[in-house]
Amino acid sequence: MGTLKRQLPDVAELISLVKFKVPSTDRRAARLAKAADLWDLRKIAQRRTPTAAFDYVDGAAGREITAKRAREVFDSVELLPRILHGTAHSDLSTSIAGAPSKLPFGIAPTGFTRFMHSEGEIGGSRAAQKAGIPFSLSTMGTRSIEEVAAAAPQGRKWFQLYLWKDREKSKALVERAAKAGFDTLLVTVDTPVAGQRHRDTRNGMKIPPELTLRTFIDASYRPEWWFNFLTTDSLKFASLSDTSADLPTIINSMFDSSLDFDDLKWIRELWKGKLFIKGVLTTEDAAKAKAAGADGLVVSNHGGRQLDRAPIAFEALREVRAEVGEEMEIILDSGIMSGADIVASLCAGADFVLIGRAYLYGLMAGGEQGVTRAIELLAKEVEVAMQLMGAASIGELNARMIRQPRR
Ligand SMILES: Cc1cc2nc3c(=O)[nH]c(=O)nc-3n(C[C@H](O)[C@H](O)[C@H](O)COP(=O)(O)O)c2cc1C
């Protein structure tokens, strides 16, 4: 029996260890609380969302080479720990586009968001308001500029514009956004045509969604999504509801391959708030965007959803930063799935980061509460990484605190 000295179990001690949890009546909260990171939220999202909607978010263009490489690149970055540095507290607040944000990241613009979860942009903007971070509304959003402004009156709101050749339409949207209190305009320029998303083709994904036999089978084990979908108002590009065109016509008119930098200069004259150009990946385009009067850039490959084999945002960042100098603000997105990705990006020269899929996984996993959980998880990861790296503030993060072995 070995050398253990045995005794009778101490019942009182045993009882003190037993912690049977009373099952929570809030099943959504209980489900979300179990998620330890964004990858867990992604799994919950996949279980609860019809395949076509989940893949619309999760997928990317072509063979998804850019999307996969973005993951590999982020995973290859080393964060350097600093020992005995006396960093008891790390302050995660920062400032971007002329105003504060409680965290160094915000929510990226995503189209058709109520397709992912009925709470859509209202859930997203409220969660962002609660966290004190900016929320970006897409031109192709499924809640209007005014609806989002009413849902999150105290939150910082950014508007993402797809520039049309029809300048009157762009002008009307920009004026509405300014009137509704949106403080920053993101002009997305990486969509002269829509990217080829093969998962969507294979899933027969259509906008608006079609109810086929396959959709009904898919529905049978995602009852909550379907109940929400069928009992809320129909999906539409809410800010464009004054146009009489049907959805495919609107989508086709949204992507305009004849746009050039003169169109950008025109928008610059129109918009008095901060103006960021979203979708810059090369030094040449960065220089042109700066010359056109942009206040800042969003270094982004649209989450790998446009040009497959496009450069990885994290790698393009260094060159773009060198081109435009330290003064111009740079936001990075594409591939952010953890606090470590955020910290690495800030160290490499980004002033701020946007989350696209990470936000939508939270939304699909549990509506507004799910987005709050996603923000919470990322914030905690940023905080812990900063403490272990000995950084007391976002401003202290710099390129000497990361290392990226050559690929
Ligand atoms: C489902 C989905 C819809 C999107 N719709 C838009 C859009 O309407 N306008 C836009 O500028 N970017 C759009 N994006 C791109 C995001 O703004 C962002 O650049 C991208 O999601 C960042 O990569 P990540 O998803 O890996 O974080 C969309 C992204 C996703 C996943």
The ligand as a Gaussian input file, in Angstrom:
#p B3LYP/6-31G(d) Opt

LIG

0 1
 C      -19.508000      39.248000     -43.001000
 C      -18.636000      40.421000     -43.298000
 C      -19.178000      41.523000     -43.919000
 C      -18.373000      42.632000     -44.207000
 N      -18.945000      43.742000     -44.783000
 C      -18.185000      44.847000     -44.973000
 C      -18.775000      46.049000     -45.452000
 O      -19.961000      46.122000     -45.702000
 N      -17.956000      47.125000     -45.633000
 C      -16.610000      47.081000     -45.351000
 O      -15.924000      48.083000     -45.516000
 N      -16.047000      45.964000     -44.868000
 C      -16.796000      44.853000     -44.671000
 N      -16.226000      43.730000     -44.151000
 C      -14.782000      43.742000     -43.803000
 C      -14.565000      44.218000     -42.372000
 O      -14.875000      45.570000     -42.218000
 C      -13.114000      44.003000     -41.957000
 O      -12.258000      44.652000     -42.857000
 C      -12.719000      42.530000     -41.870000
 O      -13.785000      41.768000     -41.365000
 C      -11.502000      42.365000     -40.986000
 O      -11.075000      41.067000     -40.918000
 P      -11.513000      40.055000     -39.743000
 O      -12.913000      39.630000     -40.077000
 O      -10.557000      38.927000     -39.872000
 O      -11.443000      40.801000     -38.451000
 C      -17.006000      42.612000     -43.867000
 C      -16.469000      41.493000     -43.215000
 C      -17.266000      40.408000     -42.922000
 C      -16.665000      39.237000     -42.199000

